[in-house]
């Protein structure tokens, strides 16, 4: 049993360490005073943890208008994990062009 645990640790230690790779999926859009709430999931496809992960939502409601932005910060998004959050907008994201993306992180 001890040899099996040692072998497992050696194999896990040799796996390639990849930087955080974030993918974001919108899960729902709902009215929420004072406007709209966009709930999303952020997945880290890398093996390393991202700390203080900043996620920005941008809503372009009409052509030529200044985009509306909203931001949320995640303390940690470990490698291979999924976290959920939301961003608020005054205008309806269902009728505009919505973009949600990770804009930065730091190494823990």
The first five atom37 places (N, CA, C, CB, O) and aatype in JSON, in Angstrom:
{
  "aatype": [20, 20, 20, 20, 20, 20, 20, 20, 20, 20, 20, 20, 20, 20, 20, 20, 20, 20, 20, 20, 20, 20, 20, 20, 20, 20, 20, 20, 20, 20, 20, 20, 20, 20, 20, 20, 20, 20, 20, 20, 20, 20, 20, 20, 20, 20, 20, 20, 20, 20, 20, 20, 20, 20, 20, 20, 20, 20, 20, 20, 20, 20, 20, 20, 20, 20, 20, 20, 20, 20, 20, 20, 20, 20, 20, 20, 20, 20, 20, 20, 20, 20, 20, 20, 20, 20, 20, 20, 20, 20, 20, 20, 20, 20, 20, 20, 20, 20, 20, 20, 20, 20, 20, 20, 20, 20, 20, 20],
  "atom_mask": [
    [1, 1, 1, 1, 1],
    [1, 1, 1, 1, 1],
    [1, 1, 1, 1, 1],
    [1, 1, 1, 1, 1],
    [1, 1, 1, 1, 1],
    [1, 1, 1, 1, 1],
    [1, 1, 1, 1, 1],
    [1, 1, 1, 1, 1],
    [1, 1, 1, 1, 1],
    [1, 1, 1, 1, 1],
    [1, 1, 1, 1, 1],
    [1, 1, 1, 1, 1],
    [1, 1, 1, 1, 1],
    [1, 1, 1, 1, 1],
    [1, 1, 1, 1, 1],
    [1, 1, 1, 1, 1],
    [1, 1, 1, 1, 1],
    [1, 1, 1, 1, 1],
    [1, 1, 1, 1, 1],
    [1, 1, 1, 1, 1],
    [1, 1, 1, 1, 1],
    [1, 1, 1, 1, 1],
    [1, 1, 1, 1, 1],
    [1, 1, 1, 1, 1],
    [1, 1, 1, 1, 1],
    [1, 1, 1, 1, 1],
    [1, 1, 1, 1, 1],
    [1, 1, 1, 1, 1],
    [1, 1, 1, 1, 1],
    [1, 1, 1, 1, 1],
    [1, 1, 1, 1, 1],
    [1, 1, 1, 1, 1],
    [1, 1, 1, 1, 1],
    [1, 1, 1, 1, 1],
    [1, 1, 1, 1, 1],
    [1, 1, 1, 1, 1],
    [1, 1, 1, 1, 1],
    [1, 1, 1, 1, 1],
    [1, 1, 1, 1, 1],
    [1, 1, 1, 1, 1],
    [1, 1, 1, 1, 1],
    [1, 1, 1, 1, 1],
    [1, 1, 1, 1, 1],
    [1, 1, 1, 1, 1],
    [1, 1, 1, 1, 1],
    [1, 1, 1, 1, 1],
    [1, 1, 1, 1, 1],
    [1, 1, 1, 1, 1],
    [1, 1, 1, 1, 1],
    [1, 1, 1, 1, 1],
    [1, 1, 1, 1, 1],
    [1, 1, 1, 1, 1],
    [1, 1, 1, 1, 1],
    [1, 1, 1, 1, 1],
    [1, 1, 1, 1, 1],
    [1, 1, 1, 1, 1],
    [1, 1, 1, 1, 1],
    [1, 1, 1, 1, 1],
    [1, 1, 1, 1, 1],
    [1, 1, 1, 1, 1],
    [1, 1, 1, 1, 1],
    [1, 1, 1, 1, 1],
    [1, 1, 1, 1, 1],
    [1, 1, 1, 1, 1],
    [1, 1, 1, 1, 1],
    [1, 1, 1, 1, 1],
    [1, 1, 1, 1, 1],
    [1, 1, 1, 1, 1],
    [1, 1, 1, 1, 1],
    [1, 1, 1, 1, 1],
    [1, 1, 1, 1, 1],
    [1, 1, 1, 1, 1],
    [1, 1, 1, 1, 1],
    [1, 1, 1, 1, 1],
    [1, 1, 1, 1, 1],
    [1, 1, 1, 1, 1],
    [1, 1, 1, 1, 1],
    [1, 1, 1, 1, 1],
    [1, 1, 1, 1, 1],
    [1, 1, 1, 1, 1],
    [1, 1, 1, 1, 1],
    [1, 1, 1, 1, 1],
    [1, 1, 1, 1, 1],
    [1, 1, 1, 1, 1],
    [1, 1, 1, 1, 1],
    [1, 1, 1, 1, 1],
    [1, 1, 1, 1, 1],
    [1, 1, 1, 1, 1],
    [1, 1, 1, 1, 1],
    [1, 1, 1, 1, 1],
    [1, 1, 1, 1, 1],
    [1, 1, 1, 1, 1],
    [1, 1, 1, 1, 1],
    [1, 1, 1, 1, 1],
    [1, 1, 1, 1, 1],
    [1, 1, 1, 1, 1],
    [1, 1, 1, 1, 1],
    [1, 1, 1, 1, 1],
    [1, 1, 1, 1, 1],
    [1, 1, 1, 1, 1],
    [1, 1, 1, 1, 1],
    [1, 1, 1, 1, 1],
    [1, 1, 1, 1, 1],
    [1, 1, 1, 1, 1],
    [1, 1, 1, 1, 1],
    [1, 1, 1, 1, 1],
    [1, 1, 1, 1, 1],
    [1, 1, 1, 1, 1]
  ],
  "atom_positions": [
    [[0.82, -1.18, 0.0], [0.0, 0.0, 0.0], [0.88, 1.26, 0.0], [-0.95, -0.01, 1.21], [0.58, 2.23, -0.7]],
    [[1.94, 1.25, 0.77], [2.87, 2.37, 0.82], [3.52, 2.58, -0.54], [3.94, 2.15, 1.9], [3.65, 3.72, -1.0]],
    [[3.93, 1.5, -1.2], [4.53, 1.62, -2.53], [3.55, 2.22, -3.53], [5.02, 0.26, -3.02], [3.93, 3.0, -4.4]],
    [[2.3, 1.84, -3.41], [1.26, 2.38, -4.3], [1.09, 3.87, -4.11], [-0.07, 1.67, -4.06], [0.94, 4.61, -5.08]],
    [[1.12, 4.33, -2.85], [0.99, 5.76, -2.57], [2.21, 6.53, -3.1], [0.83, 6.01, -1.06], [2.07, 7.62, -3.64]],
    [[3.39, 5.95, -2.94], [4.61, 6.59, -3.43], [4.56, 6.7, -4.96], [5.86, 5.81, -2.99], [4.91, 7.73, -5.52]],
    [[4.14, 5.63, -5.62], [4.03, 5.65, -7.08], [3.03, 6.71, -7.54], [3.61, 4.26, -7.61], [3.28, 7.42, -8.51]],
    [[1.91, 6.82, -6.85], [0.9, 7.82, -7.2], [1.47, 9.22, -7.06], [-0.34, 7.66, -6.32], [1.24, 10.07, -7.93]],
    [[2.19, 9.49, -5.99], [2.78, 10.8, -5.78], [3.83, 11.13, -6.84], [3.39, 10.88, -4.4], [3.92, 12.26, -7.3]],
    [[4.62, 10.13, -7.22], [5.63, 10.35, -8.25], [5.0, 10.66, -9.6], [6.53, 9.14, -8.37], [5.46, 11.54, -10.32]],
    [[3.96, 9.94, -9.93], [3.27, 10.17, -11.21], [2.62, 11.55, -11.2], [2.21, 9.07, -11.47], [2.72, 12.29, -12.18]],
    [[1.95, 11.9, -10.11], [1.29, 13.21, -10.02], [2.31, 14.34, -10.09], [0.47, 13.31, -8.73], [2.03, 15.39, -10.67]],
    [[3.47, 14.14, -9.5], [4.51, 15.16, -9.51], [5.14, 15.38, -10.87], [5.57, 14.81, -8.54], [5.72, 16.43, -11.13]],
    [[5.03, 14.4, -11.75], [5.61, 14.51, -13.1], [4.64, 15.07, -14.12], [6.1, 13.17, -13.56], [5.04, 15.35, -15.26]],
    [[3.38, 15.25, -13.75], [2.42, 15.8, -14.71], [2.81, 17.22, -15.06], [0.99, 15.75, -14.14], [3.3, 17.98, -14.22]],
    [[2.58, 17.57, -16.3], [2.93, 18.9, -16.79], [2.11, 19.95, -16.05], [2.71, 19.01, -18.31], [0.89, 19.84, -15.94]],
    [[2.79, 20.97, -15.55], [2.13, 22.09, -14.9], [1.81, 23.14, -15.95], [3.02, 22.69, -13.76], [2.71, 23.72, -16.55]],
    [[0.52, 23.37, -16.17], [0.11, 24.36, -17.17], [-0.49, 25.57, -16.46], [-0.92, 23.75, -18.16], [-1.13, 25.43, -15.42]],
    [[-0.29, 26.75, -17.01], [-0.86, 27.95, -16.39], [-2.38, 27.92, -16.45], [-0.32, 29.22, -17.1], [-2.96, 27.15, -17.22]],
    [[-3.03, 28.75, -15.64], [-4.49, 28.79, -15.69], [-4.99, 29.13, -17.09], [-5.03, 29.82, -14.68], [-4.43, 30.0, -17.76]],
    [[-6.03, 28.43, -17.52], [-6.71, 28.7, -18.8], [-8.19, 28.77, -18.48], [-6.39, 27.57, -19.89], [-8.82, 27.76, -18.16]],
    [[-8.75, 29.96, -18.56], [-10.12, 30.17, -18.13], [-11.1, 30.14, -19.3], [-10.23, 31.5, -17.4], [-10.84, 30.71, -20.36]],
    [[-12.21, 29.46, -19.08], [-13.32, 29.43, -20.04], [-14.57, 29.83, -19.27], [-13.48, 27.99, -20.72], [-14.8, 29.35, -18.16]],
    [[-15.38, 30.71, -19.85], [-16.56, 31.23, -19.17], [-17.8, 30.9, -19.98], [-16.44, 32.74, -18.95], [-17.83, 31.06, -21.2]],
    [[-18.83, 30.42, -19.27], [-20.11, 30.07, -19.87], [-21.22, 30.81, -19.15], [-20.34, 28.55, -19.82], [-21.34, 30.72, -17.93]],
    [[-22.04, 31.54, -19.9], [-23.21, 32.21, -19.31], [-24.25, 31.14, -18.99], [-23.8, 33.3, -20.27], [-24.59, 30.32, -19.84]],
    [[-24.75, 31.17, -17.75], [-25.74, 30.18, -17.31], [-27.16, 30.73, -17.32], [-25.39, 29.68, -15.93], [-28.1, 30.0, -17.61]],
    [[-27.32, 32.02, -16.99], [-28.66, 32.59, -16.99], [-28.6, 34.11, -16.99], [-29.46, 32.08, -15.78], [-27.61, 34.71, -16.59]],
    [[-29.7, 34.71, -17.44], [-29.9, 36.16, -17.39], [-31.28, 36.38, -16.79], [-29.77, 36.84, -18.82], [-32.27, 35.83, -17.27]],
    [[-31.33, 37.19, -15.71], [-32.61, 37.41, -15.04], [-32.71, 38.86, -14.57], [-32.78, 36.45, -13.84], [-31.7, 39.5, -14.26]],
    [[-33.94, 39.37, -14.53], [-34.15, 40.7, -13.97], [-33.82, 40.65, -12.48], [-35.61, 41.19, -14.2], [-34.2, 39.72, -11.77]],
    [[-33.1, 41.68, -12.03], [-32.71, 41.76, -10.63], [-32.47, 43.23, -10.32], [-31.44, 40.89, -10.33], [-31.56, 43.84, -10.87]],
    [[-33.27, 43.8, -9.44], [-33.11, 45.24, -9.17], [-31.66, 45.57, -8.85], [-34.01, 45.68, -8.02], [-31.06, 44.88, -8.04]],
    [[-31.1, 46.58, -9.42], [-31.74, 47.64, -10.22], [-31.69, 47.4, -11.72], [-31.09, 48.94, -9.91], [-31.85, 48.35, -12.48]],
    [[-31.48, 46.19, -12.19], [-31.4, 45.92, -13.62], [-31.47, 44.44, -13.93], [-30.12, 46.5, -14.19], [-32.51, 43.81, -13.79]],
    [[-30.32, 43.89, -14.36], [-30.26, 42.49, -14.79], [-29.03, 41.81, -14.19], [-30.24, 42.39, -16.33], [-27.97, 42.41, -14.05]],
    [[-29.2, 40.55, -13.85], [-28.11, 39.73, -13.32], [-27.75, 38.68, -14.36], [-28.5, 39.07, -11.97], [-28.61, 37.93, -14.83]],
    [[-26.47, 38.61, -14.71], [-25.96, 37.58, -15.6], [-25.14, 36.62, -14.75], [-25.1, 38.19, -16.79], [-24.09, 37.0, -14.23]],
    [[-25.62, 35.39, -14.61], [-24.89, 34.37, -13.85], [-24.06, 33.55, -14.82], [-25.87, 33.45, -13.04], [-24.49, 33.24, -15.93]],
    [[-22.83, 33.21, -14.38], [-21.91, 32.49, -15.26], [-21.08, 31.5, -14.46], [-21.0, 33.47, -16.01], [-21.02, 31.55, -13.23]],
    [[-20.43, 30.59, -15.18], [-19.48, 29.64, -14.6], [-18.13, 29.91, -15.24], [-19.94, 28.14, -14.83], [-18.03, 30.12, -16.45]],
    [[-17.08, 29.91, -14.41], [-15.72, 30.05, -14.91], [-14.99, 28.74, -14.62], [-14.98, 31.27, -14.26], [-14.98, 28.27, -13.48]],
    [[-14.4, 28.17, -15.65], [-13.7, 26.88, -15.55], [-12.22, 27.11, -15.81], [-14.29, 25.82, -16.56], [-11.85, 27.82, -16.75]],
    [[-11.38, 26.52, -14.97], [-9.93, 26.61, -15.17], [-9.46, 25.3, -15.77], [-9.19, 26.92, -13.82], [-9.4, 24.28, -15.07]],
    [[-9.12, 25.31, -17.04], [-8.65, 24.11, -17.74], [-7.15, 23.88, -17.57], [-8.98, 24.21, -19.22], [-6.63, 22.87, -18.04]],
    [[-6.46, 24.8, -16.91], [-5.04, 24.61, -16.61], [-4.88, 23.8, -15.33], [-4.33, 25.96, -16.47], [-5.86, 23.49, -14.66]],
    [[-3.64, 23.45, -15.01], [-3.4, 22.68, -13.79], [-3.03, 23.58, -12.61], [-2.3, 21.66, -14.02], [-3.1, 23.15, -11.46]],
    [[-2.63, 24.82, -12.87], [-2.24, 25.72, -11.8], [-3.4, 26.6, -11.36], [-1.06, 26.59, -12.24], [-4.29, 26.92, -12.15]],
    [[-3.39, 26.99, -10.09], [-4.42, 27.84, -9.52], [-4.21, 29.29, -9.91], [-4.45, 27.69, -8.0], [-3.08, 29.78, -9.95]],
    [[-5.3, 29.97, -10.19], [-5.28, 31.42, -10.4], [-5.86, 32.08, -9.16], [-6.07, 31.83, -11.68], [-6.92, 31.68, -8.68]],
    [[-5.18, 33.09, -8.63], [-5.67, 33.85, -7.48], [-6.1, 35.24, -7.94], [-4.57, 33.94, -6.37], [-5.59, 35.76, -8.94]],
    [[-7.03, 35.82, -7.22], [-7.57, 37.13, -7.55], [-7.91, 37.23, -9.04], [-6.56, 38.24, -7.16], [-7.45, 38.12, -9.74]],
    [[-8.72, 36.29, -9.48], [-9.11, 36.22, -10.89], [-10.18, 37.28, -11.16], [-9.64, 34.8, -11.27], [-11.27, 37.22, -10.6]],
    [[-9.85, 38.25, -12.01], [-10.78, 39.32, -12.36], [-11.56, 38.91, -13.61], [-10.02, 40.66, -12.6], [-10.99, 38.53, -14.62]],
    [[-12.88, 39.01, -13.51], [-13.76, 38.71, -14.64], [-14.55, 39.96, -14.96], [-14.72, 37.49, -14.33], [-15.16, 40.57, -14.07]],
    [[-14.54, 40.34, -16.23], [-15.22, 41.54, -16.67], [-16.34, 41.18, -17.64], [-14.24, 42.52, -17.33], [-16.16, 40.38, -18.55]],
    [[-17.49, 41.79, -17.41], [-18.6, 41.68, -18.35], [-18.76, 43.0, -19.07], [-19.9, 41.28, -17.63], [-18.69, 44.06, -18.45]],
    [[-18.98, 42.94, -20.37], [-19.17, 44.15, -21.16], [-20.43, 43.98, -22.0], [-17.93, 44.45, -22.06], [-20.6, 42.97, -22.68]],
    [[-21.3, 44.98, -21.93], [-22.55, 44.95, -22.67], [-22.6, 46.13, -23.62], [-23.77, 44.97, -21.72], [-22.58, 47.29, -23.2]],
    [[-22.65, 45.83, -24.91], [-22.81, 46.85, -25.94], [-24.27, 46.82, -26.33], [-21.86, 46.6, -27.19], [-24.71, 45.91, -27.03]],
    [[-25.04, 47.83, -25.88], [-26.48, 47.79, -26.11], [-26.9, 48.36, -27.45], [-27.19, 48.53, -25.02], [-27.79, 47.82, -28.1]],
    [[-26.27, 49.46, -27.89], [-26.58, 50.01, -29.2], [-25.28, 50.42, -29.88], [-27.55, 51.23, -29.09], [-24.29, 50.74, -29.22]],
    [[-25.3, 50.41, -31.16], [-24.1, 50.76, -31.92], [-23.7, 52.2, -31.64], [-24.33, 50.54, -33.43], [-24.52, 53.12, -31.72]],
    [[-22.43, 52.4, -31.32], [-21.94, 53.74, -31.06], [-22.05, 54.19, -29.61], [-22.67, 54.7, -31.91], [-21.4, 55.16, -29.22]],
    [[-22.85, 53.51, -28.81], [-23.0, 53.88, -27.4], [-21.8, 53.36, -26.6], [-24.33, 53.32, -26.82], [-21.15, 52.39, -27.0]],
    [[-21.53, 54.01, -25.49], [-20.46, 53.56, -24.62], [-20.86, 52.23, -23.98], [-20.13, 54.63, -23.53], [-21.96, 52.12, -23.43]],
    [[-19.99, 51.22, -24.03], [-20.34, 49.93, -23.43], [-20.5, 50.04, -21.92], [-19.28, 48.89, -23.77], [-19.8, 50.81, -21.26]],
    [[-21.41, 49.26, -21.39], [-21.61, 49.17, -19.95], [-20.73, 48.02, -19.45], [-23.14, 48.93, -19.59], [-20.73, 46.94, -20.06]],
    [[-20.0, 48.22, -18.37], [-19.12, 47.18, -17.85], [-19.47, 46.85, -16.41], [-17.66, 47.59, -17.97], [-20.0, 47.68, -15.67]],
    [[-19.14, 45.63, -16.03], [-19.32, 45.15, -14.66], [-18.2, 44.15, -14.4], [-20.74, 44.5, -14.45], [-17.8, 43.42, -15.29]],
    [[-17.7, 44.12, -13.16], [-16.56, 43.27, -12.85], [-16.77, 42.55, -11.52], [-15.26, 44.09, -12.8], [-17.42, 43.07, -10.61]],
    [[-16.22, 41.35, -11.45], [-16.25, 40.56, -10.21], [-14.87, 39.91, -10.04], [-17.4, 39.46, -10.24], [-14.18, 39.63, -11.02]],
    [[-14.49, 39.68, -8.78], [-13.18, 39.1, -8.47], [-13.39, 37.78, -7.72], [-12.32, 40.09, -7.62], [-14.17, 37.71, -6.78]],
    [[-12.67, 36.74, -8.17], [-12.67, 35.44, -7.49], [-11.37, 35.32, -6.71], [-12.84, 34.26, -8.51], [-10.29, 35.56, -7.26]],
    [[-11.46, 34.94, -5.44], [-10.25, 34.78, -4.62], [-9.33, 33.74, -5.23], [-10.62, 34.38, -3.18], [-8.14, 33.99, -5.42]],
    [[-9.88, 32.56, -5.55], [-9.09, 31.47, -6.12], [-9.95, 30.69, -7.12], [-8.56, 30.52, -5.0], [-11.14, 30.48, -6.89]],
    [[-9.33, 30.28, -8.22], [-9.93, 29.32, -9.16], [-8.88, 28.25, -9.38], [-10.39, 30.02, -10.53], [-8.01, 28.4, -10.24]],
    [[-8.94, 27.15, -8.6], [-7.93, 26.09, -8.71], [-7.96, 25.41, -10.08], [-8.14, 25.04, -7.62], [-8.98, 25.42, -10.77]],
    [[-6.83, 24.82, -10.45], [-6.75, 24.07, -11.69], [-7.78, 22.96, -11.73], [-5.36, 23.48, -11.88], [-7.98, 22.26, -10.74]],
    [[-8.44, 22.8, -12.86], [-9.43, 21.75, -13.05], [-10.74, 21.99, -12.32], [-8.87, 20.47, -12.61], [-11.54, 21.06, -12.19]],
    [[-11.0, 23.21, -11.85], [-12.22, 23.46, -11.08], [-13.17, 24.4, -11.82], [-11.88, 24.05, -9.71], [-12.81, 25.01, -12.83]],
    [[-14.38, 24.5, -11.28], [-15.4, 25.42, -11.78], [-15.88, 26.26, -10.61], [-16.59, 24.65, -12.46], [-16.15, 25.74, -9.53]],
    [[-16.0, 27.55, -10.83], [-16.57, 28.47, -9.85], [-17.69, 29.23, -10.54], [-15.49, 29.45, -9.28], [-17.72, 29.35, -11.76]],
    [[-18.63, 29.74, -9.74], [-19.77, 30.46, -10.31], [-19.86, 31.86, -9.71], [-21.09, 29.68, -10.05], [-19.45, 32.1, -8.57]],
    [[-20.4, 32.78, -10.5], [-20.57, 34.15, -10.04], [-21.56, 34.87, -10.93], [-19.24, 34.89, -10.03], [-22.23, 34.26, -11.76]],
    [[-21.66, 36.18, -10.73], [-22.59, 36.96, -11.52], [-22.13, 38.4, -11.64], [-23.97, 36.9, -10.92], [-21.36, 38.89, -10.82]],
    [[-22.62, 39.07, -12.66], [-22.36, 40.49, -12.88], [-23.7, 41.17, -13.16], [-21.35, 40.71, -14.07], [-24.61, 40.57, -13.74]],
    [[-23.8, 42.43, -12.73], [-25.04, 43.19, -12.88], [-24.9, 44.23, -13.99], [-25.41, 43.87, -11.56], [-23.84, 44.81, -14.19]],
    [[-26.02, 44.44, -14.7], [-26.1, 45.47, -15.74], [-27.4, 46.23, -15.59], [-25.99, 44.84, -17.15], [-28.4, 45.68, -15.14]],
    [[-27.38, 47.51, -15.97], [-28.61, 48.3, -15.94], [-29.5, 47.96, -17.14], [-28.29, 49.81, -15.93], [-30.73, 47.94, -17.03]],
    [[-28.86, 47.69, -18.29], [-29.61, 47.39, -19.52], [-29.76, 45.88, -19.7], [-28.92, 48.0, -20.74], [-29.04, 45.1, -19.07]],
    [[-30.69, 45.49, -20.54], [-30.99, 44.08, -20.78], [-29.92, 43.42, -21.65], [-32.37, 43.94, -21.44], [-29.79, 43.77, -22.83]],
    [[-29.16, 42.47, -21.1], [-28.13, 41.77, -21.9], [-28.73, 40.9, -23.01], [-27.28, 40.91, -21.0], [-28.02, 40.52, -23.94]],
    [[-30.01, 40.59, -22.91], [-30.66, 39.77, -23.92], [-30.83, 40.48, -25.25], [-31.98, 39.32, -23.43], [-31.04, 39.83, -26.27]],
    [[-30.75, 41.8, -25.25], [-30.94, 42.52, -26.51], [-29.68, 43.26, -26.95], [-32.09, 43.52, -26.38], [-29.69, 43.98, -27.95]],
    [[-28.59, 43.07, -26.23], [-27.32, 43.69, -26.6], [-26.28, 42.62, -26.89], [-26.81, 44.63, -25.5], [-26.58, 41.42, -26.89]],
    [[-25.06, 43.07, -27.14], [-23.95, 42.14, -27.35], [-23.18, 42.02, -26.04], [-23.0, 42.62, -28.53], [-22.56, 42.98, -25.58]],
    [[-23.24, 40.84, -25.44], [-22.64, 40.58, -24.13], [-21.34, 39.81, -24.3], [-23.62, 39.81, -23.23], [-21.28, 38.81, -25.01]],
    [[-20.29, 40.29, -23.62], [-19.0, 39.6, -23.59], [-18.57, 39.47, -22.14], [-17.92, 40.36, -24.44], [-18.55, 40.46, -21.41]],
    [[-18.23, 38.26, -21.72], [-17.7, 38.04, -20.37], [-16.38, 37.31, -20.54], [-18.71, 37.22, -19.46], [-16.3, 36.28, -21.21]],
    [[-15.32, 37.87, -19.9], [-14.01, 37.26, -20.05], [-13.17, 37.49, -18.8], [-13.3, 37.83, -21.28], [-13.38, 38.45, -18.06]],
    [[-12.23, 36.6, -18.59], [-11.24, 36.79, -17.53], [-10.23, 37.81, -18.03], [-10.54, 35.43, -17.13], [-9.73, 37.7, -19.15]],
    [[-9.93, 38.82, -17.19], [-9.02, 39.87, -17.62], [-7.68, 39.83, -16.88], [-9.66, 41.22, -17.43], [-6.76, 40.57, -17.23]],
    [[-7.56, 38.98, -15.86], [-6.29, 38.9, -15.17], [-6.34, 38.0, -13.95], [-5.83, 40.27, -14.77], [-7.42, 37.69, -13.44]],
    [[-5.18, 37.6, -13.49], [-5.03, 36.8, -12.27], [-3.63, 36.99, -11.75], [-5.32, 35.3, -12.54], [-2.77, 37.56, -12.43]],
    [[-3.39, 36.53, -10.54], [-2.02, 36.5, -10.03], [-1.72, 35.08, -9.56], [-1.82, 37.54, -8.88], [-2.64, 34.31, -9.28]],
    [[-0.45, 34.75, -9.48], [-0.05, 33.43, -8.99], [-0.11, 33.44, -7.47], [1.39, 33.06, -9.49], [0.37, 34.37, -6.83]],
    [[-0.71, 32.4, -6.89], [-0.82, 32.36, -5.42], [0.52, 32.12, -4.75], [-1.8, 31.29, -4.99], [0.59, 32.06, -3.52]]
  ]
}
